[in-house]
Every structure is written in C-alpha cells, then in structure tokens.
Amino acid sequence: MRKELLENVRNLHPLIHNITNYVTVNDCANILLACGGSPIMADDVEEAEEITSICGGLNINIGTLNQRTIPAMRKAGIKANELGHPVVLDPVGAGASRLRTGTAMDLLEHVRFSVIRGNSSEIKTLALGSGSTRGVDADLADAVTEENLAEAAAFAKEFSGKTGAVIAVTGAIDIVADEKTSYCIFNGHPMMSSITGTGCQLSALTAAYVTANQEHTLEAAAAAVCAMGICGEKARQRMTEQDGNVSYRNYIIDAMCHLTGEELEQKARYKIL
C-alpha cells in the first residue's frame, strides 16, 4: 500500500460533508480530524446543497434515517455529482427494514457513488434487492471467509461493474473492489466489532482518502480500510487489563492520529485477486 495515499490526506486536509447517523457522529468527526481531514455535519435539506458545494467530498450514512434527512441526502448527492466531488454511501442496516432498503435503493438510482461501503449483508441487499441483515450487523451466513473469498471478491467486482462504484465489503476479512481488481485485506482485530461506530468511522475516513486521491479511487479506498484495520490492531496492543471497549474506541482514534505513511506501507496485509 503506497504511503502517498495517506500523506495526501494529511497534506490536502479534505473537507468532508457528512450526513451521518447521530449514534456515531462525534466519532466520525474525530476520525476525520485524526487522519488529517476536516469534518462538517449538516443534514437539513435547506443547506445540504450549499454545504456540499464548499466541501471536497460527501459521506452519506443511513444509520438513523428519518423523513427530514432523506431529501437532504438525495439533494447533497446530486449536487456533489454536479460538482464532480467523490461520494461515499454507507447503507447501514439495509435489509433490516423497508425504509432503509428503499432509501438506499433510491439513492443508488439518483446519485453516482464513488464508493459503497458496508458489511456483507448490506452489500448483498443492495446487489440483490433484498437481504437478511440482523439489525445493523451482517448475517452470519453472509460472512466473508477464506473458503468463500474468491466467490465474494467476484461478487464485489460484479456489483462494482453494475454501479460504477468501488465496493468495500468489510468484516473479519475485507474486500475492496472495482470491476477488474479486488483487494482482500486482513488487517484489523475482532474487538473492533465490540464498539459502535467503527464502520461509520471507516466510511468517513474513506471519503477523506478518496477525496485526497481522486485519480486512484480503488487504491485510496483500500488504503483507508487498511489504515482502519492497522489502527484497530495498534489500539488493542495498547490496552491494559483495566481498559474496555470505550477505551478501545479512543485508542483507535489516537492510533489514526499518529499513523504514518511508512506504517501503512509496512503493516498493510492484503492480496489482490
């Protein structure tokens, strides 16, 4: 993984408009600051287009949907497309309810996304039109494993071809793919699933990386996933017997603040299919 992908984020300080869920909004803001980006959160339809216009990239997260924010998501996405800004979609819980699934499908119809990042069940729902997401968590039957890795990578490539977006399927093993190439990423720690927000943070982080590296969307998205996994590993190493999941969350953000391009190059663990 090229260190320049991280260094471009640090040097360019991309301003990212986040229409994200209120459970993790503070964590998303802090991970953006830690990586070198800058966050702005605005979800009222009256300012969605205006705020998008002054930002470099847009992150849309449907984790806490309501009828007030859905029109703002669509308007911001369309405006970002008009301006040529990268747009990331995090379809949190797609498959868990008709509202979530329908909103995600509507956004796919009206907005061109640079990256779509979700767990295996959420991505499967978008690709097939229905799914079996357990709340906001992936169904165990959809998990990516060593045994089905090639099949999962082929599925991500196919969905990328249909949408024109880089597809990031995250879990114990992560897949980041465009129509031709997939990065299978092995960074991370199981404890990352014990805290709320690592996925939301990763989507915000991905928006910063692709905004700072617009000519290399696939590689930038893969670098963001590797960076998040590396920070999960470093955070776990820092923990003592007295630390729990809240400390772990904070340690991940601290690790992102101190992550270097050299570390990204040296510690990224992946193979290309």
C-alpha positions in Angstrom: 0.0 0.0 0.0 1.5 3.3 -1.1 2.3 5.7 1.7 1.4 8.7 -0.6 -2.2 7.8 -0.2 -2.1 8.6 3.5 0.2 11.6 3.1 -2.1 13.2 0.5 -4.8 13.3 3.1 -2.5 14.9 5.7 -1.3 17.5 3.2 -4.6 18.4 1.5 -6.8 18.4 4.6 -10.0 17.5 2.7 -13.2 19.0 4.0 -15.9 16.3 4.1 -19.6 16.9 4.4 -21.2 14.1 6.5 -24.9 13.3 6.6 -24.4 10.6 9.1 -26.2 8.9 12.0 -26.4 10.6 15.4 -25.2 7.5 17.2 -21.6 7.9 15.9 -21.5 11.5 14.6 -18.8 12.6 17.1 -16.7 9.5 16.3 -16.9 10.3 12.6 -15.8 13.9 13.2 -12.9 12.8 15.3 -11.6 10.1 13.0 -11.6 12.7 10.2 -9.6 15.1 12.3 -7.2 12.3 13.3 -6.5 11.3 9.7 -5.8 14.9 8.6 -9.2 15.7 7.2 -11.8 18.2 8.3 -15.5 17.3 9.1 -18.7 19.3 8.7 -22.1 17.8 9.6 -25.2 19.3 8.0 -28.3 17.3 7.4 -31.1 19.9 6.9 -32.4 20.0 3.3 -32.3 23.8 3.3 -28.5 23.8 3.5 -27.5 20.4 2.2 -26.6 21.6 -1.3 -24.8 24.7 -0.1 -22.6 22.8 2.4 -21.8 20.2 -0.2 -20.7 22.9 -2.6 -18.0 24.2 -0.2 -16.7 20.7 0.6 -14.4 18.4 -1.3 -16.3 15.1 -0.6 -19.6 13.8 0.7 -20.3 10.9 3.1 -23.9 9.6 3.3 -24.7 7.2 6.2 -28.3 6.0 6.6 -27.9 4.7 10.1 -30.6 6.8 11.7 -33.0 7.6 8.9 -35.9 9.9 9.1 -38.1 11.8 6.7 -36.3 15.0 7.4 -32.9 13.8 6.3 -33.7 11.6 3.4 -34.3 14.5 1.0 -31.1 16.2 2.2 -29.2 13.1 1.3 -30.5 13.0 -2.2 -30.0 16.7 -2.8 -26.5 16.7 -1.4 -25.6 13.6 -3.5 -26.9 15.2 -6.7 -25.1 18.4 -6.0 -21.8 16.5 -5.3 -22.2 14.7 -8.7 -22.8 18.1 -10.5 -19.5 19.4 -8.9 -17.5 16.2 -9.6 -17.0 15.5 -5.9 -16.5 12.0 -4.5 -19.5 10.5 -2.7 -19.4 7.6 -0.3 -22.5 5.6 0.7 -22.8 3.6 3.9 -26.1 1.7 3.7 -26.3 0.9 7.4 -28.9 -1.7 8.1 -30.1 -2.1 4.5 -32.2 -5.3 4.6 -33.4 -4.7 8.1 -36.4 -2.6 7.2 -38.3 -1.4 4.1 -37.4 2.2 4.8 -33.6 1.5 4.9 -33.6 -0.7 1.9 -35.9 1.5 -0.1 -33.9 4.6 0.8 -30.6 3.0 -0.2 -32.0 1.8 -3.5 -33.4 5.3 -4.2 -30.1 6.9 -3.6 -28.4 4.4 -5.9 -30.9 5.4 -8.6 -30.3 9.1 -8.3 -26.7 9.5 -7.1 -23.4 8.2 -8.6 -21.3 6.9 -5.8 -17.5 6.7 -5.8 -17.5 4.1 -3.0 -20.2 2.0 -1.4 -19.1 0.6 1.9 -21.0 -1.8 4.1 -21.0 -5.2 5.7 -21.6 -8.3 3.6 -25.3 -8.4 4.3 -25.8 -4.8 3.5 -23.9 -5.1 0.2 -25.8 -8.2 -0.7 -29.1 -6.5 -0.1 -28.2 -3.6 -2.4 -27.0 -6.0 -5.1 -29.9 -8.4 -5.0 -32.7 -6.1 -3.8 -33.3 -7.9 -0.6 -31.3 -9.4 2.3 -31.2 -10.8 5.8 -29.3 -8.1 7.8 -29.6 -8.6 11.6 -30.3 -5.1 12.7 -27.2 -3.2 11.6 -25.0 -6.4 11.7 -24.2 -8.8 9.0 -26.0 -12.1 8.9 -23.5 -14.9 9.8 -24.5 -16.7 6.6 -23.1 -13.8 4.5 -19.7 -13.6 6.2 -16.6 -13.5 4.1 -14.2 -16.3 4.9 -11.0 -17.8 3.5 -13.2 -20.6 2.0 -15.5 -18.2 0.0 -13.1 -15.4 -0.5 -12.7 -15.8 -4.3 -16.5 -16.0 -4.7 -17.0 -12.9 -2.5 -14.4 -11.0 -4.5 -16.1 -11.9 -7.8 -19.5 -10.8 -6.4 -18.0 -7.4 -5.4 -16.4 -7.0 -8.8 -19.7 -7.7 -10.5 -21.6 -5.2 -8.3 -18.9 -2.6 -9.0 -19.5 -3.1 -12.7 -23.2 -2.6 -12.3 -22.9 0.6 -10.1 -19.7 2.1 -11.3 -18.6 2.4 -7.7 -15.8 0.9 -5.8 -17.4 -1.7 -3.5 -16.0 -2.1 0.0 -17.3 -5.2 1.9 -15.9 -5.0 5.5 -15.8 -7.7 8.1 -13.3 -10.1 9.5 -11.8 -10.1 6.0 -12.4 -7.0 3.9 -12.8 -6.8 0.2 -12.4 -3.6 -1.8 -13.1 -4.0 -5.5 -13.7 -2.3 -8.7 -14.9 -4.1 -11.8 -11.4 -5.6 -12.5 -9.4 -5.8 -9.3 -10.1 -6.7 -5.7 -8.0 -6.1 -2.6 -8.6 -8.8 0.0 -7.5 -7.1 3.3 -6.6 -9.0 6.5 -5.9 -6.1 8.9 -8.0 -5.5 12.0 -8.9 -7.1 15.3 -12.0 -9.0 16.4 -12.6 -6.4 19.2 -13.4 -3.8 16.6 -16.9 -5.4 16.4 -17.4 -4.8 20.2 -17.8 -1.0 19.8 -20.4 1.1 17.9 -19.0 3.1 15.1 -16.0 1.5 13.5 -17.9 1.1 10.3 -19.3 4.6 10.4 -15.8 6.0 11.1 -14.4 4.0 8.2 -16.9 5.4 5.8 -16.0 8.9 6.8 -12.3 8.0 6.6 -12.8 6.5 3.1 -14.4 9.8 2.0 -11.3 11.7 3.1 -9.0 9.2 1.3 -10.8 9.2 -2.0 -11.2 13.0 -1.9 -7.5 13.5 -1.4 -6.7 10.8 -4.1 -9.3 11.3 -6.8 -7.4 9.7 -9.6 -6.9 6.5 -7.5 -10.3 5.7 -6.0 -9.8 2.0 -5.7 -6.3 2.2 -4.1 -7.5 5.1 -1.8 -10.5 3.1 -0.5 -8.3 0.1 0.1 -5.8 2.2 1.9 -8.5 3.6 4.2 -9.6 0.1 5.0 -6.0 -1.0 5.7 -5.4 2.1 7.9 -8.5 1.5 10.0 -7.5 -2.2 10.5 -4.0 -1.3 11.4 -5.3 1.2 14.0 -7.5 -1.4 15.4 -4.5 -3.7 15.9 -2.4 -0.9 17.4 -5.2 0.1 19.8 -5.6 -3.5 21.0 -1.9 -3.7 21.7 -2.1 -0.6 23.9 -4.9 -1.9 26.1 -4.4 -2.9 29.7 -6.5 -5.2 32.0 -8.3 -2.1 33.2 -9.4 -0.9 29.7 -12.7 -1.8 28.0 -14.5 -1.0 24.8 -14.8 2.7 25.4 -11.0 3.0 25.9 -10.5 0.9 22.8 -12.6 3.3 20.7 -10.5 6.2 21.9 -7.3 4.3 21.3 -8.3 3.7 17.7 -8.7 7.4 17.1 -5.4 8.1 18.8 -3.7 5.5 16.6 -5.2 7.1 13.5 -3.8 10.5 14.7 -0.3 9.0 14.8 -0.4 6.7 11.8 2.3 7.4 9.2 2.6 6.6 5.6 5.5 4.3 6.4 3.4 2.3 8.8 0.7 2.0 6.2 3.1 0.6 3.7 4.8 -1.8 6.2 1.7 -3.1 8.1 -0.9 -3.4 5.4 -1.8 -7.1 4.9 -3.6 -7.9 1.7 -3.7 -9.8 -1.5 -5.0 -8.9 -4.9 -7.5 -11.0 -6.8 
